[in-house]
Amino acid sequence: MQLIITDAWLIKTRALHLSGSKLLLAVFAASIALMLVSAGLYHWVFLKGAQEGWPVIGSLVRLVVKDEVAQQDRFMRENIEVMAKKLGAMQAKMLQLESLGERVSGLAGVNPADIKIKPGQGGRLVADRDLSMLELQNTLLELDQLASQRTDAMTVLESRLFDQKIKKMMVPTQPPVPNANLGSMFGWRIDPITGRSALHTGLDFPAAPGTPIYAAAGGVVVTQEFQAEYGNMIEVDHGNDLISRYAHTSKVFVKKGDLIKRGQKIAEVGTSGRSTGPHLHFEVLVQGIPQDPQKFLNAGRNLGAQTFAQNNTALPGALPVAKR
């Protein structure tokens, strides 16, 4: 491109040659200069108007401030709604956790009121500050995750405690005739009929005819029949090769195959079979070998029910007698 420049009288002329790149550079520089001048002028006019209270500038300022306030208000409302939902979810989890805590404390034998005592807090006051919205949201998120973790852990603990309780309920540690005096103990004795030394394979509970007999533990009735020696007899399988036997009964309230629970009434005291008077003959067998029932009953009173039949080994007090 060629530009011809003349004076006012058209006497002197001058030719100016511009290439395409120079022309673009010139246009760009002019645009930048115009933008800077416009920005500076706008800034000066805006500040001047704000300082001197020009109505137009004041209206613009109020519109800008109003828009910013509206945006902040919308931001706060949205965040409050999100936090309200999180708080609602946390409240539900805390109620679930509290319910779990009560059930677990019951399984563990702890008074639920003891775990509800609020711990004391205190200490030296240090410089504090307000939490930002982001910090508050992060704190809520951490608490929500912690509540979920605690709930999962408590659920696992409840399951394990419940399994342990079930196992304890399946060990014959409850006296079959409550408040009854003991007669003949487990071991060798003088047989009351023959007068000779003989092995007594259980415990005798003398009681009046018709006295209730309760299951020493939960299990399945595997035998309910009459035998010449035991009379009306019941055998309950508790699993782990552990069986309890109830002999010389009068009335029987269960049959073979029944699933019974700990403390359930299964019969009444009688004198059927080889017996000199009304009493319950109670036996505990592991792998068919009679054990001393007193050890089981003592464990139930003093230490809580514990699984004695483990690792397929005979228990203390066992005597190597043949299975009946």
ZIMOHU-V142116 format. One record per residue. RES is the residue in one letter. PSI is psi in radians with two decimals (NA if undefined). OMEGA is omega as a letter, one per 20 degrees, with the letter a starting at -180 (none if undefined). Layout:
RES&PSI&OMEGA, RES&PSI&OMEGA
This chain:
M&2.48&r, Q&2.21&r, L&2.32&r, I&2.14&a, I&2.24&r, T&2.89&r, D&-3.06&a, A&-0.51&a, W&0.11&r, L&0.53&a, I&-0.84&a, K&2.44&r, T&2.73&r, R&2.32&a, A&2.30&r, L&2.09&a, H&2.17&r, L&2.22&r, S&2.99&a, G&-0.72&a, S&-0.69&r, K&-0.64&r, L&-0.76&r, L&-0.70&r, L&-0.69&r, A&-0.75&r, V&-0.73&r, F&-0.77&r, A&-0.68&r, A&-0.68&r, S&-0.75&r, I&-0.76&a, A&-0.72&r, L&-0.70&r, M&-0.73&r, L&-0.74&r, V&-0.74&a, S&-0.75&r, A&-0.76&r, G&-0.75&r, L&-0.73&r, Y&-0.76&a, H&-0.74&a, W&-0.78&a, V&-0.71&a, F&-0.80&r, L&-0.73&r, K&-0.77&a, G&-0.66&r, A&-0.67&a, Q&-0.66&a, E&-0.03&r, G&0.62&r, W&2.34&a, P&-0.75&a, V&-0.80&a, I&-0.72&r, G&-0.70&r, S&-0.73&r, L&-0.73&r, V&-0.76&a, R&-0.66&r, L&-0.75&r, V&-0.81&a, V&-0.72&r, K&-0.72&r, D&-0.71&r, E&-0.74&r, V&-0.71&r, A&-0.73&r, Q&-0.76&r, Q&-0.71&r, D&-0.75&r, R&-0.72&r, F&-0.75&a, M&-0.75&a, R&-0.78&a, E&-0.75&a, N&-0.63&r, I&-0.70&r, E&-0.74&r, V&-0.79&a, M&-0.61&r, A&-0.71&r, K&-0.73&r, K&-0.71&r, L&-0.67&r, G&-0.75&r, A&-0.70&r, M&-0.68&r, Q&-0.73&r, A&-0.72&r, K&-0.65&r, M&-0.66&r, L&-0.71&r, Q&-0.72&a, L&-0.68&r, E&-0.74&r, S&-0.73&r, L&-0.73&a, G&-0.70&r, E&-0.71&r, R&-0.74&a, V&-0.72&r, S&-0.63&r, G&-0.72&r, L&-0.58&a, A&-0.07&r, G&0.44&r, V&2.43&r, N&2.12&a, P&-0.50&r, A&-0.49&a, D&-0.54&a, I&-0.06&r, K&-0.05&r, I&2.20&a, K&2.24&r, P&2.50&r, G&2.62&r, Q&2.74&r, G&-2.98&a, G&3.11&a, R&2.40&r, L&2.17&r, V&3.01&a, A&2.25&a, D&3.00&r, R&2.83&r, D&2.54&r, L&2.42&r, S&2.89&r, M&-0.70&r, L&-0.73&r, E&-0.70&r, L&-0.74&r, Q&-0.74&r, N&-0.67&r, T&-0.75&r, L&-0.70&r, L&-0.74&r, E&-0.73&r, L&-0.68&r, D&-0.76&r, Q&-0.70&r, L&-0.72&r, A&-0.69&r, S&-0.74&r, Q&-0.76&r, R&-0.67&r, T&-0.77&r, D&-0.76&a, A&-0.73&r, M&-0.62&r, T&-0.75&r, V&-0.76&r, L&-0.73&r, E&-0.74&a, S&-0.75&a, R&-0.74&r, L&-0.67&r, F&-0.72&r, D&-0.74&r, Q&-0.70&r, K&-0.69&r, I&-0.76&r, K&-0.71&r, K&-0.64&r, M&-0.25&a, M&0.18&r, V&2.24&a, P&1.49&a, T&-0.06&r, Q&2.27&r, P&2.25&a, P&-0.44&r, V&1.64&a, P&2.52&r, N&0.27&r, A&2.55&r, N&2.60&r, L&2.48&r, G&-2.07&r, S&2.38&a, M&3.04&r, F&2.37&r, G&-2.91&a, W&2.48&a, R&3.03&r, I&2.04&a, D&2.24&a, P&-0.26&a, I&-0.79&a, T&-0.36&a, G&0.20&a, R&2.80&r, S&2.28&a, A&2.77&r, L&2.23&r, H&2.02&a, T&0.28&r, G&-2.78&r, L&2.49&r, D&2.33&r, F&1.60&r, P&2.35&r, A&2.84&a, A&2.59&r, P&2.42&r, G&-0.09&r, T&2.33&a, P&2.51&r, I&2.24&a, Y&2.59&r, A&2.29&a, A&-0.27&r, A&2.89&r, G&2.74&r, G&-2.79&a, V&2.31&r, V&2.05&a, V&-0.33&r, T&2.30&r, Q&1.73&a, E&3.04&r, F&2.28&r, Q&2.64&a, A&-0.71&a, E&-0.80&a, Y&-0.22&a, G&-2.50&r, N&2.02&a, M&2.53&r, I&2.36&r, E&2.32&a, V&2.19&r, D&2.15&a, H&0.13&a, G&2.95&a, N&0.63&r, D&0.52&a, L&2.16&a, I&2.44&r, S&2.53&a, R&2.40&a, Y&2.06&a, A&2.85&r, H&0.46&a, T&2.87&r, S&-1.39&r, K&2.50&r, V&2.34&a, F&0.15&r, V&2.88&r, K&2.92&a, K&2.33&a, G&-0.21&r, D&2.45&r, L&2.07&a, I&2.81&a, K&2.84&a, R&2.29&r, G&0.05&r, Q&2.42&r, K&2.14&a, I&-0.33&a, A&-3.09&r, E&2.63&a, V&2.43&r, G&-2.80&r, T&0.57&a, S&2.71&r, G&-2.70&a, R&1.60&a, S&2.57&r, T&-0.08&a, G&2.94&a, P&2.18&r, H&2.89&r, L&2.24&r, H&2.03&a, F&2.23&r, E&2.68&r, V&2.23&a, L&2.43&r, V&2.08&a, Q&0.61&r, G&0.00&a, I&2.15&a, P&2.39&r, Q&2.94&r, D&1.88&a, P&-0.44&a, Q&-0.56&r, K&-0.67&r, F&-0.79&a, L&-0.67&r, N&-0.69&r, A&-0.69&r, G&-0.60&a, R&-0.69&a, N&-0.71&a, L&-0.09&a, G&2.75&a, A&2.28&r, Q&2.61&a, T&1.92&r, F&-0.58&a, A&1.48&a, Q&2.66&r, N&0.35&r, N&0.69&r, T&2.61&r, A&2.66&a, L&2.80&r, P&2.35&a, G&-0.04&a, A&2.53&r, L&2.38&a, P&1.36&r, V&2.76&a, A&2.65&r, K&2.55&r, R&NA&none
